[in-house]
Amino acid sequence: MAEYLLSMEEAFKRFLPGVRDIGARAMAFSGLDQFKAGVVEGDVVVEREGLVLTSEMVPAFQDAPLGALFITGSLRAPNATIAEPDIDWSPLLKVKGNVIAKNLCLGGSASEIDGDVTVTGALVGYYNHGQMRIRGKTRAPLVLASAYEFIFEGAVERKYVASWSGRLNIPVDYDRDHLDRILAPEVIDETNFLHDGVVLERLSRGLPILRPEAEIGTPPPPRLSDKGAQRLTELRARKERGETIEKVNLKKCELRFVPDQLREFQAARELVLSNNRVKAVPAWIGEFQALETLELEDCGLDTVPREIAALPRLRDLNLADNPITSLPFGSDCFRTVEILSIGQSSSDVSANFTANLDLSQFPWLRVLEQQYKIDELAYRDSQNLWDNPHLEVLNLHWPALKHGIPAGLLRARNLRALATEVNAVQLGSFLWRGPAFERLEYLAIGYTDLSRNELARLYDGLPRAFISCQYVDGKSDFDLPEYERLSAIDNLLRQRRFAEALTELDDMAAARNLRRPLLPLDLHAKLLTLAVQVRRVAAEEEQDRGRREAMAEAALTWADRVLSVLPENAEACWYLDYHRLWLVRLQCLYARATGLALRAAPDAAGARAALDLAQGELDRFLLPVNPHWHGNESAVVRQLRVRVPV
């Protein structure tokens, strides 16, 4: 048996002469000359048990930067679990003979076997980059594909075939919705997504990845996930210590059902069950009479029970990313809901119901977020879906209103913020009907095709509204020279070169109307942020008293100037454009506090008020969605409070 290294080009010329794009075939799209191809002329025999990586099968190649492994004979590892080292990228494996292994687990390569494949355990493929072509006969008790492609050119003798979004040219016995009927619960989550690392670990240790033979094909018994059990144990411990449990958070706990044990916490004001594929929520949640916030995002729901709709204090209901096709309506339903998120961005199953939601069924609704996978919403003027005097924020995300603003939408007379794509086709309608929204202060038009001149017309037609867009003249922020300039200013701030940064900022700001700068939103927001942030940090770090007081005054002036540009409604700034303007607003509150605290005539009360407002908005908006980020920003507030004079 001969073992040696070749260049990738020479090896492919010998063993895969039909491949023209070696980089694509080996999935080494850059630096192909950095890799070598290992060649074994003859058989490779692995005597070891347990896990053996393809990069380690041939000791002579262990220190080589392998991009491919070519075996002219067969690969025999009857007691080993052969696996590729990385599911994202691994050396291509080409075996001209047969393969015998206990388990064969494939991931990040496009490999092929010319002969037969015989495994006594499982043939497993995982990750969407990977592909295995087997030209001979395949014998395997289990074929399991997780977002992986198997191409069987010969006959396949198997007992079971299971697939989670796999690509196979043989029939599948258990698809992604039924993997829990065949696989052990330890190797899948509540969505039946495969834990590939757990599969590999169990196979290498000789542990089963299938349910007991007698149970295969039957619905699994309800089993509380380990994460769910742990979270409940923590809640019980807090309750036993005498704590009042106001928030019950079982987000991402791999639940397949809502456990009855939650009824122990009926006094909670907030219940979070998001990102658990429970598919139904029990009516007994209606017993949570103090509940104000209910988070059910991505739970696989098509409706909710009437008992939930009738909760007497429910203010905030999140049903986003669920295939909702119906809701219980009536005089006792949704009477107190003020904030509603509904619809799917990944599927159009719920699009029709979401688009035709009658907002009069939510009499106190103030904020509505509707998600869609579709590109356009076609409404007739006769449709009356928005008869709601309290609606202030309507976020349609990025579908366009195909025929422009429908007449029925004008019944939402207190609307202050609207997000929907506005293209040249809809421009006339917005110029005609848009001014009827007398309180509109924020219009987010997304990935528009409006030209610079058309955007200017929209500004002129809606002079009271802050208008944001992702494109100007078909260009995103990365396509404009301002991107490089603002990136350079950001770098100057990190280097504490404040004078140079301010010179650049003043030059950019002087040439623009800050309310309508004809820039994509990310650039606009970055310009506003840096205008206040550079001055705030410069004031905080200046050692000379006179210069510090002058810079503090400048930070205060610019904070107030930018706040006057932004929409006044904090909720609108949070819910539209992925919080981008709210983050600008937050920096303004920080700068106000610094300016009031460090200027020549300090205003301690004003500085504390700015920080109290910032902390209040952090607790209200950021804490529920990102506690870690909330902690970081709260630390900034605490640090700024130290500067406030007593």
Phi, psi and omega per residue, in radians:
M1 nan 2.224 3.129
A2 -1.839 2.446 3.124
E3 -2.270 2.214 -3.123
Y4 -2.781 2.904 -3.131
L5 -1.884 2.491 3.048
L6 -2.253 2.860 2.955
S7 -1.164 2.716 -3.138
M8 -1.055 -0.722 -3.101
E9 -1.099 -0.778 -3.117
E10 -1.178 -0.709 -3.130
A11 -1.131 -0.746 3.130
F12 -1.160 -0.619 3.122
K13 -1.087 -0.592 -3.115
R14 -1.446 -0.746 -2.946
F15 -1.887 -0.399 3.096
L16 -2.377 1.122 -3.002
P17 -1.156 -0.328 -3.124
G18 -1.415 -0.122 -3.105
V19 -1.440 2.119 3.123
R20 -1.598 -0.692 -3.133
D21 -1.817 1.611 -3.069
I22 -1.140 -0.698 -3.131
G23 -1.042 -0.764 3.132
A24 -1.190 -0.709 -3.113
R25 -1.163 -0.673 3.121
A26 -1.546 -0.041 -3.097
M27 0.963 0.590 3.029
A28 -1.985 1.480 -2.924
F29 -1.382 -0.167 3.084
S30 -2.536 2.613 3.086
G31 1.149 0.667 -3.099
L32 -1.036 -0.551 -3.120
D33 -1.224 -0.164 3.109
Q34 -1.408 -0.245 -3.063
F35 -1.804 2.745 3.042
K36 -2.142 2.706 3.048
A37 -1.830 2.214 3.066
G38 -1.539 2.364 -3.132
V39 -2.144 2.254 3.024
V40 -2.071 2.017 3.075
E41 -1.592 1.818 -3.068
G42 2.179 -2.813 -3.095
D43 -1.599 2.667 2.952
V44 -1.958 2.141 -3.130
V45 -2.032 2.171 3.137
V46 -1.950 2.011 -3.110
E47 -1.549 -0.282 -3.018
R48 -1.214 2.787 2.981
E49 -1.806 2.940 3.079
G50 1.392 -2.689 -3.024
L51 -1.407 2.268 3.056
V52 -2.338 2.109 -3.139
L53 -1.455 2.559 -3.138
T54 -1.065 -0.504 3.128
S55 -1.300 -0.158 -3.087
E56 -2.014 -0.017 -3.045
M57 -1.127 -0.587 -3.121
V58 -1.931 1.835 -3.073
P59 -0.939 -0.549 -3.102
A60 -1.150 -0.354 -3.071
F61 -1.842 0.081 -2.984
Q62 -1.079 -0.556 -3.111
D63 -1.708 0.045 -3.105
A64 -1.547 2.565 3.084
P65 -1.367 1.371 -3.007
L66 -1.258 2.262 2.973
G67 -1.868 -0.265 3.127
A68 -2.825 2.678 3.078
L69 -2.278 2.076 -3.138
F70 -1.932 2.170 3.122
I71 -2.053 2.021 -3.079
T72 -1.348 -0.370 3.098
G73 -1.781 -2.379 -3.109
S74 -1.952 2.837 3.059
L75 -1.973 2.061 -3.114
R76 -2.110 1.987 3.112
A77 -2.485 1.174 -2.961
P78 -1.132 -0.337 -3.095
N79 -1.967 0.103 -3.000
A80 -1.951 2.704 2.931
T81 -1.710 1.812 -3.125
I82 -1.474 2.220 -3.105
A83 -2.451 2.674 3.043
E84 -1.450 2.584 -2.980
P85 -1.238 -0.419 -3.037
D86 -2.573 2.224 -3.129
I87 -1.287 -0.315 3.131
D88 -1.444 -0.664 3.061
W89 -2.794 2.332 3.088
S90 -2.502 2.796 3.118
P91 -1.048 2.390 3.055
L92 -1.015 2.421 3.112
L93 -2.002 2.133 3.100
K94 -2.194 2.014 3.124
V95 -2.053 2.082 -3.107
K96 -1.427 -0.345 3.109
G97 -1.741 -2.492 -3.119
N98 -1.727 2.867 3.054
V99 -2.210 2.249 3.047
I100 -2.193 2.200 -3.141
A101 -2.682 2.792 3.021
K102 -1.222 -0.877 3.037
N103 -2.405 2.527 3.079
L104 -2.197 1.993 -3.049
C105 -2.066 2.033 -2.992
L106 -1.993 2.593 -3.098
G107 -2.453 -1.687 -2.908
G108 -1.642 0.908 3.036
S109 -2.555 2.871 3.000
A110 -1.919 1.670 -2.946
S111 -2.059 2.967 3.137
E112 -2.691 2.627 3.122
I113 -2.212 2.157 -3.083
D114 -1.388 -0.502 -3.089
G115 -1.667 -2.651 -3.140
D116 -1.522 2.698 3.045
V117 -2.116 2.203 3.100
T118 -2.242 2.054 3.042
V119 -2.167 2.474 3.140
T120 -1.609 -0.166 3.141
G121 -2.018 -1.640 -3.046
A122 -2.379 2.471 2.970
L123 -1.828 1.933 -2.962
V124 -2.120 2.356 3.016
G125 -2.255 2.362 -3.119
Y126 -2.509 2.546 3.100
Y127 1.584 2.454 -2.994
N128 -1.250 -0.271 3.106
H129 -1.278 -0.377 -2.899
G130 -1.558 2.684 3.081
Q131 -2.671 2.434 3.046
M132 -2.285 2.217 3.073
R133 -1.923 2.175 3.132
I134 -2.047 2.018 -3.044
R135 -1.539 -0.415 3.141
G136 -1.623 -2.753 -3.134
K137 -1.467 2.500 3.136
T138 -2.018 2.263 3.049
R139 -2.173 2.084 -3.116
A140 -2.766 2.250 3.066
P141 -1.041 -0.631 -3.116
L142 -2.339 2.247 2.936
V143 -1.951 2.128 -3.058
L144 -2.257 2.099 -3.126
A145 -2.120 2.207 3.080
S146 -2.092 1.747 -3.097
A147 0.913 0.708 -3.048
Y148 -2.308 2.701 -3.133
E149 -1.944 2.140 2.969
F150 -1.889 2.301 3.045
I151 -2.082 1.880 -3.133
F152 -1.735 1.992 3.117
E153 -1.633 -0.320 3.095
G154 -1.878 -3.058 3.129
A155 -1.169 2.662 -3.136
V156 -2.198 2.058 3.012
E157 -1.777 1.966 -3.107
R158 -2.537 2.805 3.061
K159 -1.693 -0.778 -3.129
Y160 -2.357 2.538 2.970
V161 -2.214 2.143 -3.130
A162 -2.200 2.552 -3.035
S163 -2.595 2.307 2.930
W164 -1.950 1.647 -3.107
S165 0.968 0.547 3.077
G166 -1.384 2.888 3.113
R167 -2.080 1.878 -3.062
L168 -2.331 2.649 3.075
N169 -1.836 0.436 3.021
I170 -2.254 2.759 -3.116
P171 -1.083 2.529 3.128
V172 -1.822 2.285 3.125
D173 -1.475 -0.669 -3.088
Y174 -2.304 1.964 3.132
D175 -1.541 -3.043 -3.013
R176 -1.060 -0.502 -3.135
D177 -1.389 -0.159 -3.059
H178 -2.238 0.271 3.131
L179 -1.107 -0.464 3.133
D180 -1.207 -0.177 3.103
R181 -1.521 -0.174 -3.137
I182 -2.202 -0.627 -3.052
L183 -1.573 2.586 3.081
A184 -1.090 2.475 -3.078
P185 -1.070 -0.376 -3.126
E186 -1.176 -0.371 -2.997
V187 -1.812 0.023 3.122
I188 -2.335 2.719 3.067
D189 -1.696 -2.927 -3.037
E190 -1.233 -0.256 3.079
T191 -1.683 0.107 -3.036
N192 1.243 0.215 3.071
F193 -1.218 2.382 -3.034
L194 -1.371 2.262 2.990
H195 -1.487 1.575 -3.003
D196 -1.084 -0.617 3.110
G197 -1.125 -0.667 3.114
V198 -1.199 -0.714 3.097
V199 -1.000 -0.857 -3.106
L200 -1.103 -0.738 -3.118
E201 -1.123 -0.735 -3.117
R202 -1.227 -0.715 3.112
L203 -1.103 -0.741 -3.112
S204 -1.170 -0.420 3.119
R205 -1.676 0.036 3.134
G206 1.363 0.343 3.130
L207 -1.639 2.632 -3.079
P208 -1.288 2.577 2.979
I209 -1.947 -0.048 3.075
L210 -1.791 2.715 2.978
R211 -1.172 2.853 3.042
P212 -0.948 2.511 -3.027
E213 -0.915 -0.691 -3.089
A214 -1.212 -0.333 -3.092
E215 -1.689 -0.265 -3.087
I216 -1.079 2.297 -3.135
G217 1.663 -0.205 3.138
T218 -1.743 2.624 3.084
P219 -1.043 2.351 -3.131
P220 -1.236 2.576 3.088
P221 -1.186 2.622 3.091
P222 -1.004 2.294 3.141
R223 -2.451 2.143 3.121
L224 -1.210 2.252 -3.122
S225 -1.109 2.742 3.117
D226 -1.065 -0.707 3.139
K227 -1.142 -0.699 3.118
G228 -1.138 -0.751 3.131
A229 -1.100 -0.706 3.129
Q230 -1.114 -0.761 -3.127
R231 -1.120 -0.694 3.107
L232 -1.156 -0.673 3.096
T233 -1.068 -0.731 3.121
E234 -1.128 -0.715 3.129
L235 -1.132 -0.739 3.125
R236 -1.103 -0.707 3.136
A237 -1.085 -0.719 3.104
R238 -1.134 -0.699 3.136
K239 -1.144 -0.696 3.129
E240 -1.167 -0.461 3.085
R241 -1.386 -0.009 3.110
G242 1.653 0.093 3.129
E243 -1.262 2.585 3.000
T244 -1.523 2.105 -3.092
I245 -1.585 1.720 3.139
E246 -1.621 -0.422 -3.130
K247 -2.213 2.207 3.060
V248 -1.962 1.995 -3.031
N249 -2.078 1.872 3.049
L250 -2.037 0.577 3.133
K251 -1.114 2.391 3.083
K252 0.934 0.833 3.119
C253 -1.827 0.222 3.099
E254 1.013 0.667 3.121
L255 -1.387 2.455 2.996
R256 -1.799 -0.188 3.101
F257 -2.701 2.814 3.098
V258 -1.506 2.010 -3.020
P259 -1.253 2.471 3.121
D260 -1.043 -0.428 -3.097
Q261 -1.055 -0.349 3.114
L262 -1.099 -0.365 -3.113
R263 -1.127 -0.263 3.080
E264 -1.187 -0.251 -3.034
F265 -2.084 0.739 -3.068
Q266 -1.157 -0.267 -3.136
A267 -1.451 -0.028 -3.081
A268 -1.099 2.550 3.072
R269 -1.663 -0.306 -3.115
E270 -2.407 2.283 3.128
L271 -2.236 2.141 -3.096
V272 -2.066 2.000 3.122
L273 -2.131 0.241 -3.027
S274 -1.057 2.663 3.062
N275 1.082 0.656 2.967
N276 -2.243 2.194 -3.056
R277 -1.456 1.154 -3.108
V278 -1.399 -0.422 3.068
K279 1.201 -0.264 3.055
A280 -2.761 2.563 3.059
V281 -2.002 2.450 -3.033
P282 -1.307 2.654 3.128
A283 -1.129 -0.430 -3.091
W284 -1.180 -0.166 3.008
I285 -1.090 -0.377 3.035
G286 -1.092 -0.217 3.077
E287 -1.336 -0.212 3.133
F288 -1.425 1.298 -2.982
Q289 -1.187 -0.327 3.125
A290 -1.607 0.013 -3.004
L291 -1.152 2.229 3.108
E292 -1.942 -0.527 -3.118
T293 -2.241 2.241 3.113
L294 -2.266 1.986 -3.109
E295 -1.808 1.949 -3.116
L296 -2.189 0.511 -3.111
E297 -1.107 2.363 3.041
D298 0.940 1.001 3.091
C299 -1.999 0.081 3.139
G300 1.278 0.479 -3.047
L301 -1.557 2.510 2.968
D302 -1.891 -0.128 3.053
T303 -2.914 -3.123 3.003
V304 -2.313 2.677 3.139
P305 -1.160 2.682 3.090
R306 -1.025 -0.585 -3.117
E307 -1.068 -0.579 3.078
I308 -1.284 -0.752 3.126
A309 -1.052 -0.451 -3.082
A310 -1.631 0.081 3.123
L311 -0.970 2.266 -2.937
P312 -1.327 -0.296 -3.079
R313 -2.126 0.155 -3.045
L314 -1.179 2.044 -3.123
R315 -1.818 -0.709 -2.972
D316 -2.146 2.005 -3.106
L317 -2.143 2.072 -3.130
N318 -1.917 1.901 3.102
L319 -2.017 0.325 -3.070
A320 -1.093 2.657 3.090
D321 1.031 0.618 2.992
N322 -2.135 2.549 3.104
P323 -1.390 1.020 -3.094
I324 -1.184 2.180 3.090
T325 -2.128 -0.061 3.068
S326 -2.824 2.715 3.036
L327 -2.453 2.606 3.080
P328 -1.329 2.193 3.114
F329 -2.066 2.743 3.138
G330 2.769 3.103 -3.051
S331 -1.128 -0.362 -3.106
D332 -1.820 0.169 -3.024
C333 -1.920 2.392 3.026
F334 0.940 0.621 -3.059
R335 -1.320 -0.345 -3.087
T336 -2.045 0.002 -3.069
V337 -1.186 2.181 3.129
E338 -1.898 -0.470 -3.096
I339 -2.265 2.183 -3.106
L340 -2.343 2.275 2.999
S341 -2.067 2.283 -3.043
I342 -2.695 2.696 3.110
G343 1.867 2.980 -3.111
Q344 -2.237 2.390 3.043
S345 -1.664 -0.151 -3.070
S346 -1.869 -0.106 -3.096
S347 -2.673 2.697 3.110
D348 -1.777 0.246 -3.110
V349 -1.007 -0.763 -3.052
S350 -1.699 0.097 -3.002
A351 -1.054 -0.778 -3.080
N352 -1.132 -0.784 3.131
F353 -1.131 -0.779 -3.114
T354 -1.089 -0.771 -3.093
A355 -1.163 -0.480 -3.082
N356 -1.869 0.441 3.112
L357 -1.168 2.214 -3.137
D358 -1.515 1.883 -3.033
L359 -1.275 -0.204 3.055
S360 -1.187 -0.275 3.089
Q361 -1.350 -0.116 3.117
F362 -2.162 1.353 -2.895
P363 -1.078 -0.409 -3.115
W364 -1.954 0.334 -3.101
L365 -1.171 2.230 3.104
R366 -1.930 -0.619 -3.062
V367 -2.235 2.210 3.110
L368 -2.260 2.143 3.014
E369 -1.939 2.104 3.117
Q370 -2.066 2.222 -3.110
Q371 -1.895 2.501 -3.117
Y372 -2.477 2.665 2.946
K373 -1.682 -0.275 -3.096
I374 -1.367 2.821 -3.061
D375 -1.618 -0.470 -3.065
E376 -2.416 2.600 3.038
L377 -2.023 2.102 -3.090
A378 -1.830 1.888 3.111
Y379 -1.965 2.608 3.005
R380 -1.653 2.642 3.115
D381 -1.056 -0.435 -3.096
S382 -1.362 -0.224 -3.119
Q383 -1.300 2.313 -3.098
N384 -2.097 1.354 -3.058
L385 -1.810 -0.170 -2.971
W386 -2.048 0.523 -3.117
D387 -1.350 1.373 -3.065
N388 -2.567 1.898 -3.043
P389 -1.269 -0.205 -3.076
H390 -1.737 -0.166 -3.080
L391 -1.124 2.154 -3.133
E392 -2.018 -0.601 -3.078
V393 -2.199 2.096 3.103
L394 -2.159 1.915 -3.112
N395 -1.921 1.758 3.084
L396 -1.521 0.066 -2.996
H397 0.999 -2.249 -2.909
W398 -2.003 0.222 2.905
P399 -1.194 2.529 3.048
A400 -1.521 2.612 2.970
L401 -1.388 1.807 -2.922
K402 -0.892 -0.768 -3.098
H403 -1.794 0.330 -3.119
G404 1.468 -2.844 -3.092
I405 -1.235 2.048 3.083
P406 -1.254 2.628 -3.101
A407 -1.023 -0.612 -3.111
G408 -1.102 -0.506 -3.127
L409 -1.147 -0.431 -3.141
L410 -1.158 -0.256 3.100
R411 -1.259 -0.294 3.020
A412 -1.422 1.210 -2.920
R413 -1.225 -0.265 3.126
N414 -1.775 0.275 -3.112
L415 -1.073 2.237 -3.122
R416 -1.964 -0.366 -3.111
A417 -2.565 2.372 -3.111
L418 -2.432 2.300 3.057
A419 -2.099 2.030 3.042
T420 -2.846 2.523 -3.123
E421 -1.163 2.333 3.084
V422 -2.087 1.993 3.098
N423 -1.889 3.139 -3.108
A424 -1.005 -0.575 -3.132
V425 -1.126 -0.613 -3.101
Q426 -1.612 -0.133 -3.012
L427 -1.004 -0.792 -3.114
G428 -1.042 -0.724 3.131
S429 -1.108 -0.723 -3.124
F430 -1.207 -0.602 3.082
L431 -1.231 -0.513 -3.124
W432 -1.409 -0.888 -3.029
R433 -1.740 -0.339 -3.100
G434 -0.971 -0.744 -3.125
P435 -1.075 -0.287 3.113
A436 -1.190 -0.354 3.053
F437 -1.420 1.531 -2.985
E438 -1.161 -0.405 -3.100
R439 -1.805 0.050 -3.087
L440 -1.134 2.121 -3.132
E441 -2.123 -0.062 -3.075
Y442 -2.640 2.105 3.069
L443 -2.202 2.025 3.118
A444 -1.824 2.021 -2.990
I445 -1.892 0.086 2.928
G446 1.121 -2.433 -3.019
Y447 -1.522 1.143 -3.019
T448 -1.312 2.744 3.014
D449 -1.785 0.238 -3.128
L450 -1.131 2.452 3.022
S451 -1.368 3.005 3.106
R452 -1.047 -0.725 -3.140
N453 -1.187 -0.686 3.112
E454 -1.176 -0.659 3.087
L455 -1.120 -0.690 3.087
A456 -1.085 -0.671 3.083
R457 -1.091 -0.683 3.124
L458 -1.159 -0.717 3.042
Y459 -0.978 -0.829 -3.095
D460 -1.143 -0.629 -3.109
G461 -1.302 -0.433 3.135
L462 -2.219 1.189 -2.997
P463 -1.161 -0.369 -3.121
R464 -1.481 -0.202 -3.004
A465 -1.720 2.430 2.916
F466 -1.389 2.149 -3.075
I467 -1.990 2.153 3.118
S468 -1.984 2.635 3.103
C469 -2.624 2.769 3.120
Q470 -1.632 -0.406 3.133
Y471 -2.221 2.577 2.950
V472 -2.305 2.148 -3.067
D473 0.976 0.616 3.124
G474 1.323 0.143 -3.095
K475 -1.956 2.402 3.056
S476 -1.561 3.130 -3.122
D477 -1.038 -0.615 -3.093
F478 -1.189 -0.361 -3.074
D479 -1.535 -0.076 -3.024
L480 -1.896 2.601 -3.114
P481 -1.131 -0.419 3.136
E482 -1.088 -0.451 3.127
Y483 -1.064 -0.838 3.138
E484 -1.152 -0.690 -3.128
R485 -1.107 -0.788 -3.123
L486 -1.225 -0.590 3.060
S487 -1.110 -0.681 3.110
A488 -1.156 -0.686 3.099
I489 -1.131 -0.723 3.096
D490 -1.035 -0.697 3.113
N491 -1.165 -0.679 3.078
L492 -1.092 -0.657 3.097
L493 -1.096 -0.788 3.134
R494 -1.093 -0.535 3.129
Q495 -1.508 -0.005 3.140
R496 1.065 0.615 3.051
R497 -1.718 1.241 -2.948
F498 -1.142 -0.726 -3.072
A499 -1.075 -0.774 3.126
E500 -1.143 -0.697 3.135
A501 -1.098 -0.740 -3.121
L502 -1.191 -0.623 3.088
T503 -1.062 -0.796 3.122
E504 -1.134 -0.764 -3.133
L505 -1.097 -0.766 3.140
D506 -1.094 -0.648 3.132
D507 -1.156 -0.727 -3.141
M508 -1.221 -0.725 -3.088
A509 -1.225 -0.603 -3.104
A510 -1.139 -0.457 -3.063
A511 -1.578 0.078 -3.020
R512 -2.387 2.621 2.869
N513 -1.437 1.952 -3.001
L514 -1.135 -0.356 3.108
R515 -1.443 -0.510 -3.119
R516 -2.413 1.221 -2.999
P517 -1.466 -0.036 -3.085
L518 0.991 0.846 3.088
L519 -2.226 2.602 2.965
P520 -1.015 2.651 -2.986
L521 -0.976 -0.772 -3.082
D522 -1.031 -0.693 3.102
L523 -1.234 -0.719 3.122
H524 -1.045 -0.847 -3.123
A525 -1.125 -0.659 -3.136
K526 -1.182 -0.675 3.088
L527 -1.077 -0.806 -3.141
L528 -1.135 -0.721 -3.131
T529 -1.099 -0.868 -3.100
L530 -1.140 -0.562 -3.141
A531 -1.041 -0.595 3.121
V532 -1.670 -0.615 -3.048
Q533 -1.181 -0.748 -3.134
V534 -1.065 -0.754 -3.122
R535 -1.205 -0.660 3.119
R536 -1.115 -0.868 -3.101
V537 -1.139 -0.675 3.114
A538 -1.080 -0.728 3.116
A539 -1.124 -0.732 -3.099
E540 -1.165 -0.516 -3.054
E541 -1.786 -0.099 3.135
E542 -1.228 2.285 -3.117
Q543 -1.580 -0.526 3.130
D544 -1.323 2.234 -3.026
R545 -1.091 -0.800 -3.106
G546 -1.086 -0.806 3.134
R547 -1.182 -0.610 3.108
R548 -1.111 -0.769 -3.133
E549 -1.143 -0.680 3.116
A550 -1.142 -0.733 3.141
M551 -1.213 -0.605 3.078
A552 -1.098 -0.724 3.105
E553 -1.106 -0.689 3.114
A554 -1.158 -0.690 3.109
A555 -1.086 -0.722 3.121
L556 -1.138 -0.776 -3.138
T557 -1.059 -0.791 -3.112
W558 -1.255 -0.600 3.084
A559 -1.064 -0.799 3.124
D560 -1.161 -0.635 3.130
R561 -1.127 -0.784 -3.130
V562 -1.201 -0.696 3.094
L563 -1.063 -0.577 3.115
S564 -1.233 -0.392 3.099
V565 -1.403 -0.670 -3.049
L566 -1.263 2.761 2.958
P567 -1.026 2.492 -3.108
E568 -1.284 -0.536 -3.032
N569 -1.303 1.962 -3.101
A570 -1.122 -0.633 3.115
E571 -1.085 -0.713 3.117
A572 -1.080 -0.749 3.132
C573 -1.107 -0.552 3.140
W574 -1.358 -0.824 -2.961
Y575 -1.416 -0.408 -3.122
L576 -1.739 2.646 3.029
D577 0.967 0.634 3.037
Y578 0.936 0.728 3.016
H579 1.232 0.138 -2.988
R580 -1.021 -0.773 -3.124
L581 -1.301 -0.502 3.080
W582 -1.126 -0.639 3.100
L583 -1.159 -0.622 3.035
V584 -1.119 -0.788 3.134
R585 -1.017 -0.718 3.140
L586 -1.076 -0.758 3.106
Q587 -1.103 -0.591 3.098
C588 -1.154 -0.696 3.111
L589 -1.142 -0.689 3.069
Y590 -1.079 -0.783 -3.106
A591 -1.170 -0.630 3.087
R592 -1.081 -0.786 -3.133
A593 -1.074 -0.777 3.124
T594 -1.114 -0.797 -3.134
G595 -1.067 -0.792 -3.125
L596 -1.195 -0.537 -3.110
A597 -1.398 -0.562 -2.971
L598 -1.901 -0.052 -3.123
R599 -1.277 3.029 -3.044
A600 -1.032 -0.667 3.087
A601 -1.974 1.504 -3.030
P602 -1.048 2.529 3.071
D603 -2.116 1.523 -3.056
A604 -1.094 -0.719 -3.124
A605 -1.112 -0.740 3.122
G606 -1.133 -0.704 3.125
A607 -1.116 -0.768 3.121
R608 -1.120 -0.651 3.130
A609 -1.111 -0.708 3.118
A610 -1.124 -0.720 3.131
L611 -1.252 -0.623 3.072
D612 -1.102 -0.710 3.114
L613 -1.134 -0.755 3.116
A614 -1.068 -0.807 -3.127
Q615 -1.144 -0.669 3.106
G616 -1.075 -0.725 3.130
E617 -1.271 -0.610 3.035
L618 -1.044 -0.787 -3.134
D619 -1.180 -0.641 -3.069
R620 -1.331 -0.763 -3.016
F621 -1.750 -0.859 -2.951
L622 -1.461 -0.677 -3.074
L623 -0.971 -0.787 -3.096
P624 -1.151 -0.449 -3.037
V625 -1.810 -0.435 -3.099
N626 -2.680 1.434 -3.106
P627 -1.012 -0.618 -3.122
H628 -1.139 -0.833 3.108
W629 -1.091 -0.716 3.096
H630 -1.011 -0.720 3.128
G631 -1.096 -0.707 3.130
N632 -1.124 -0.784 -3.130
E633 -1.222 -0.621 3.087
S634 -1.111 -0.569 3.073
A635 -1.150 -0.624 3.074
V636 -1.100 -0.766 3.129
V637 -1.064 -0.768 3.131
R638 -1.089 -0.700 3.132
Q639 -1.133 -0.697 3.136
L640 -1.193 -0.557 3.129
R641 -1.081 -0.529 -3.138
V642 -1.067 -0.512 -3.091
R643 -1.423 -0.218 -3.101
V644 -1.289 2.192 -3.133
P645 -1.147 2.553 -3.139
V646 -1.259 nan nan
